[in-house]
């Protein structure tokens, strides 16, 4: 979530129009962190309670007026919206894919924050609609079986980028 938010801020600082979507419909950390709890969002759109996505998309300056981010008006956020009993059902409707295609035509970048890979089916569903899927993995803490799921997405034609963090560079350098 932090990487998604920082990536969006970086795009905005570079003068790009960027939309940050909280698609982690169970935890909604991004929505909470940006002060959007209780606001309409993605679930409202997917349930057809909101017809025009622009009605529930907020600029980051509206959300965090003291962010001090140059070009902040170019970064917008779509909150998760109210919780739903089964997010997978909403994400597997054609509405989600259509929404992402529609929004991609309006922004230079659409960044979708998703739940961790391998724990829920949500992430695989979201990744199928992405041009590029970025996986942030923690060095020495990732269970290898999750890599087979990532490989399946790559085999299906998704562009996959894996970034390892918390890497002990001293140990790595000792092995070089």
C-alpha positions as CSV (number, residue, x, y, z in Angstrom):
1,X,0.0,0.0,0.0
2,X,2.8,2.4,0.9
3,X,4.6,1.6,-2.4
4,X,1.4,2.1,-4.4
5,X,0.8,5.5,-2.8
6,X,4.4,6.6,-3.3
7,X,4.4,5.4,-6.9
8,X,1.3,7.5,-7.5
9,X,2.9,10.6,-5.8
10,X,6.0,10.1,-8.0
11,X,3.9,10.0,-11.2
12,X,2.0,13.1,-10.1
13,X,5.3,15.0,-9.3
14,X,6.5,14.1,-12.8
15,X,3.4,15.9,-14.1
16,X,1.4,12.7,-15.0
17,X,-2.3,12.3,-14.4
18,X,-2.5,9.3,-12.1
19,X,-5.4,7.4,-10.4
20,X,-4.7,5.3,-7.3
21,X,-7.4,2.7,-6.7
22,X,-7.9,0.8,-3.4
23,X,-8.9,-2.6,-4.6
24,X,-8.0,-4.4,-1.4
25,X,-11.7,-4.6,-0.6
26,X,-11.2,-6.5,2.7
27,X,-8.5,-4.5,4.5
28,X,-8.9,-1.1,2.7
29,X,-5.6,0.2,4.2
30,X,-5.2,2.8,1.4
31,X,-8.7,4.2,2.0
32,X,-8.1,4.4,5.8
33,X,-4.7,6.0,5.4
34,X,-5.9,8.7,3.0
35,X,-8.9,9.5,5.2
36,X,-11.5,8.0,2.9
37,X,-13.2,5.7,5.4
38,X,-17.0,5.9,5.0
39,X,-16.8,7.5,1.5
40,X,-18.2,6.0,-1.6
41,X,-15.8,4.2,-3.9
42,X,-15.0,1.1,-6.0
43,X,-17.7,-1.1,-4.5
44,X,-20.4,1.5,-5.2
45,X,-19.3,1.5,-8.8
46,X,-19.2,-2.3,-9.1
47,X,-22.6,-2.6,-7.5
48,X,-24.0,-0.1,-10.0
49,X,-24.9,2.3,-7.2
50,X,-22.8,5.0,-8.9
51,X,-23.0,5.3,-12.7
52,X,-20.3,8.0,-13.2
53,X,-16.9,7.0,-11.6
54,X,-15.9,10.7,-11.5
55,X,-18.5,11.3,-8.8
56,X,-16.5,9.2,-6.3
57,X,-12.9,10.0,-7.5
58,X,-11.1,12.5,-5.3
59,X,-8.0,14.6,-5.9
60,X,-5.3,13.9,-3.3
61,X,-5.2,17.6,-2.4
62,X,-8.9,17.2,-1.3
63,X,-7.9,14.3,0.8
64,X,-4.5,15.5,2.2
65,X,-4.4,19.3,1.8
66,X,-1.1,19.5,3.7
67,X,0.7,16.8,1.6
68,X,3.0,19.4,0.1
69,X,3.2,17.5,-3.1
70,X,3.9,19.5,-6.2
71,X,1.4,18.6,-8.9
72,X,-0.8,16.9,-6.3
73,X,-3.9,17.9,-8.2
74,X,-2.9,15.4,-10.9
75,X,-3.1,12.5,-8.4
76,X,-6.5,11.2,-7.7
77,X,-7.8,8.4,-5.6
78,X,-10.7,6.0,-5.8
79,X,-11.5,4.6,-2.4
80,X,-12.6,1.0,-1.8
81,X,-16.1,2.0,-0.7
82,X,-18.3,0.2,1.7
83,X,-17.3,-3.3,2.6
84,X,-19.1,-6.2,0.8
85,X,-19.5,-9.8,1.9
86,X,-17.7,-11.4,-1.0
87,X,-15.2,-9.1,-2.9
88,X,-14.3,-11.9,-5.3
89,X,-17.9,-11.8,-6.7
90,X,-17.6,-8.1,-7.5
91,X,-14.1,-8.3,-9.0
92,X,-15.1,-11.2,-11.3
93,X,-17.9,-9.3,-13.0
94,X,-17.2,-7.7,-16.3
95,X,-17.8,-4.3,-14.7
96,X,-14.4,-4.3,-13.0
97,X,-12.4,-4.9,-16.2
98,X,-14.6,-2.4,-18.1
99,X,-14.0,0.2,-15.4
100,X,-10.2,-0.2,-15.6
101,X,-10.2,0.1,-19.3
102,X,-12.4,3.2,-19.1
103,X,-10.2,4.8,-16.5
104,X,-7.0,3.9,-18.4
105,X,-8.2,6.1,-21.2
106,X,-8.5,9.1,-18.9
107,X,-5.2,8.8,-17.0
108,X,-1.5,8.4,-17.8
109,X,-1.3,5.7,-15.1
110,X,-3.8,3.8,-13.1
111,X,-2.3,2.1,-10.0
112,X,-4.4,-0.5,-8.3
113,X,-3.5,-1.4,-4.7
114,X,-4.4,-5.1,-4.1
115,X,-4.1,-7.6,-1.3
116,X,-1.0,-9.7,-0.8
117,X,-0.5,-12.4,-3.4
118,X,-1.4,-16.0,-2.6
119,X,-3.6,-15.3,0.4
120,X,-6.8,-14.4,-1.5
121,X,-8.1,-14.9,-5.0
122,X,-8.7,-11.2,-5.3
123,X,-5.1,-10.5,-6.3
124,X,-5.0,-12.9,-9.2
125,X,-8.3,-11.5,-10.5
126,X,-7.0,-7.9,-10.3
127,X,-3.7,-8.9,-11.9
128,X,-5.5,-10.3,-15.0
129,X,-6.7,-6.8,-15.8
130,X,-3.3,-5.1,-15.4
131,X,-0.8,-4.2,-18.0
132,X,2.1,-4.5,-15.5
133,X,1.9,-6.3,-12.2
134,X,4.4,-5.3,-9.5
135,X,5.1,-7.7,-6.7
136,X,7.0,-6.5,-3.6
137,X,8.5,-9.4,-1.8
138,X,10.2,-9.5,1.6
139,X,13.6,-11.1,1.5
140,X,13.7,-14.5,3.3
141,X,10.0,-14.4,4.2
142,X,8.1,-15.3,1.0
143,X,6.8,-18.9,0.7
144,X,8.1,-20.3,-2.6
145,X,4.7,-21.8,-3.5
146,X,3.4,-18.3,-4.2
147,X,5.9,-17.9,-7.0
148,X,4.1,-20.6,-9.0
149,X,1.0,-18.4,-9.0
150,X,3.1,-15.4,-10.2
151,X,4.6,-17.6,-12.9
152,X,1.1,-18.6,-14.1
153,X,0.3,-14.9,-14.6
154,X,3.5,-14.4,-16.5
155,X,2.8,-17.4,-18.7
156,X,-0.7,-15.9,-19.4
157,X,1.0,-12.8,-20.9
158,X,1.1,-10.4,-17.9
159,X,4.2,-8.3,-17.5
160,X,5.6,-9.1,-14.1
161,X,8.1,-7.1,-12.1
162,X,9.3,-8.5,-8.8
163,X,11.1,-6.2,-6.3
164,X,12.8,-7.7,-3.2
165,X,13.1,-5.5,-0.1
166,X,14.6,-5.9,3.3
167,X,17.5,-7.5,1.5
168,X,20.7,-7.9,3.6
169,X,23.2,-6.3,1.2
170,X,26.2,-7.3,3.3
171,X,25.2,-11.0,3.0
172,X,24.6,-10.6,-0.8
173,X,27.9,-8.9,-1.3
174,X,29.7,-11.6,0.6
175,X,28.4,-14.1,-2.0
176,X,29.5,-12.1,-5.0
